[in-house]
Amino acid sequence: MDRLIELLPKIGDATVETLIYVAFAITIGGLIGLIVGVLLTTTRRGGILQSTPTFWVLNLLVNFFRPIPFVLILMLLQPLARMVTGKGIGGPALIFSLVVAAAFGISRLVEQNLLTVPPGQIEAARAMGAGPLRIIFTVLIPEGLGPLVLGYTFAFVAIVDMSAMAGIIGAGGIGNFALQYGYRQSNPWVTWASVLIIVVIVQIAQLVGNVTARKLLRR
């Protein structure tokens, strides 16, 4: 317990690092995932931008990357991370890998949620002369906003989970803190304190996501 008190400043820094990693990943990866997810929805057969080659290429990419465990993605993307960020280890490399993993995961969530939008509403917009882009921004995304919020909440939790592997490539964060000062030093107080912080972050995110989605679904 005394050791935990001594480490309080470091655990605070580690928590901030985790939040920074997650914020970058959910923002950049979330935007890329939204674009890819919308394209997966609209370019499939019968979609408003139907394009079989585009759909199959995107679908293949998503299906290729999505099942790969994040620990392997860290290793596979290390050379590319070095080219893009200038570093193959540390925070920048971790953020790059988190963005890639988040983008492909979120794209499938976006696709699944947008497919729940009733086709009748899209057809009605078409009948009124709305073009593809107008349908996407005024019908498809707004009507699927509630489920999308829940999907992004799920993605946020998954990214927090993935960020715990930061120590593998020399990055920081609460997961690495628990490994370094808790597990390796056989200090259960530090380990459990780290776990509780992650649980609190996840619970707050889930609460905000649930409340926001509920309000949107009641419109």
N, C-alpha and C positions, 0 to 999 in steps of 0.2 A: 504493500500500500504506500509506503514511504517513497518507493521508487516511482510509483505512478505520479505522486505529487510533484516530484522532481522533474518529471517528463511532461508536465502539463503544457509548458510553452511549445514544446516540440509537437505534441499531439494536436495543438491548435493549428500550427503551421501545416501539419500533414492533412488536416481536415480542409483547410483552405486550398491546398494543392489538389486534393481530390475534386473539390467543387469546380476549380478552374478546368481540370481535365474534362469533367463531365459537361461543363458549360460549352466548351469549344466543340466537343463531339456532338452534343444534341443540337447545337445551332447549325454548324456547317454540315454535319452528317444528316441532320433533320431536313435541311433545305434540299440537299442532293437527293435524299430519299423521297421527298415529296415530289420532286420533278420526275424521277424515275418511276415512282408509283403511279403518278398521273398518266405517264406515257404507257405503262403496262396496262392501265385500265382503258385508255382511249384507242390504243393501236391494236387491241385484240379483235378477233372476228366480230363484226357487228358494232364496233366502237365508232365514235364520231371522227376519229382519225385513223381508221382501219389501215394497218400496214403490217402484213404478215412478217416480212423480213425484220422490221424494227422490233416487233414483239418478240420474235424468237431469239434475236440477239440479246435483248435485255433480259428476257426470261432465263436464257442460258447463263448469263453473267451472275444473276441473282442466285440461281440454283447452285452455281459453282461455289460462290463465296460463303453463302449463308450457313451451310452445315459445318464449315471448318471451325474447330475450337479456337477461341481467341488466342490461346497460348501459341498455337501454330501460326496464326496470322501474324503475330509479333515477329516470329522468325522468318516467315516467308516475305514479309514486306520490309524487312530491315534494309536491304540494299536500296529499294525504292525510296524509303524514308530518308536514307542518307542523301540521295540525289535531290529530293524535294526540300528537305529541311536543313541539310548540311550536317546532320547528326544521325548516327544509327542507333544511339542509345540516349537515355534520359527523357525528359519531359516532351520535347518536340517530337521525337520518334514515337512515343506512346500516343500522343494526341493524333498524329497522322494515322496510326493503326486503328485507333478508336473511331476516327471519322470514317474510315473505309468500312469497318465492320458495322458501324451504326447505319451508314448510308444503305447498304444492301439489306440489312435487317428491317429498317424502317420502310424501305420501298415496298417490301412485301406486305407489311402492315397497312400501308396506305392503299395499296391495290385491293386488299381484302375488304377494307372498310368502305372504299368508294363503290365497290360492286354492290353494296347494300342499298345504294340510292335507287329508288324505284325507276325503272326504265320509262314509265309513263311520263314522269316529270321532264326527262331529257327529250322525249319525243314531243312533248308540248312546247318546249322551248324551240325545238327545231321547226315546228309548225308555225311558230310566230316569227320565223326568219332569223333566229339567233345563230351566229356562226360558232365554230368549234371553241375558239378562245372565250367567247362570251358565255357559252354553256359551261365551260370549265370553271370560270371565276364567279359566275352568278348562280349556277345550279349545282354542279357536281361537288365542288369543295364546300360551299355553304351548307348543303343538305347533308353532307357526310361529316360535318365539323365535330359533332358530339362524339361519334365513334373514333374520329381521328385523335381527339384529345385523349381518350382512353388509350389508344394505341401508342401515342407519344409518351404517355405516362409509363406504360409498360417498357418502352424503349429506354426511358430515363433510368428506371430501376436496373435494367440489363446492363447499361453502360456503367453504372456505379459498381455493379458486380464485376465487370471486365476490368475496371480501373484498379481493382485489388491486385491484379497481376503485374503492376507497374515495376515491382522490384526485379523482375526477370531481366529487364533491360536497363536497370539502374535508374529508374524514375522514382519519384516519391509517392506521397499519398498515404491515406490511412491504412490501406492494405499492407503496403511495404513497412509502415511503422509497426503494425501488429506483428509482422514476420520478424523484423529486426530486433525489436525491444521486448516483444512478448514471447513468441515461440522459441526463438533462438536463445533467449536468456531465461527460458523456463519461468516466465512471470505471468501467471494467469490473470492478475489484476489488469495488466496492460492489454492483454489479449481481449478480455471481456469489455474493457472500456472502449476499445476500438470497435468491437462488434456492436456495442450499444450506440455509438455515434453513427455507424452505417445504418442501423435500424431506424434511428430517429430521422436521418436524412430521407430514407425511403418512405417512412410513414408520412412525413410532411408532404413529400411529392405526391404520394398516392392520394392523400386527403385533398390537396389542391386540385389534382386531376379529376377526382370523382365529383367534387362540388361543381367545378367548371363544366364538366360534361353533363351533369344533371340539369344545370341551368340551360345549357344549349339544347338538350333534348326536349325540354318543356316549352320551347319557343312556339 
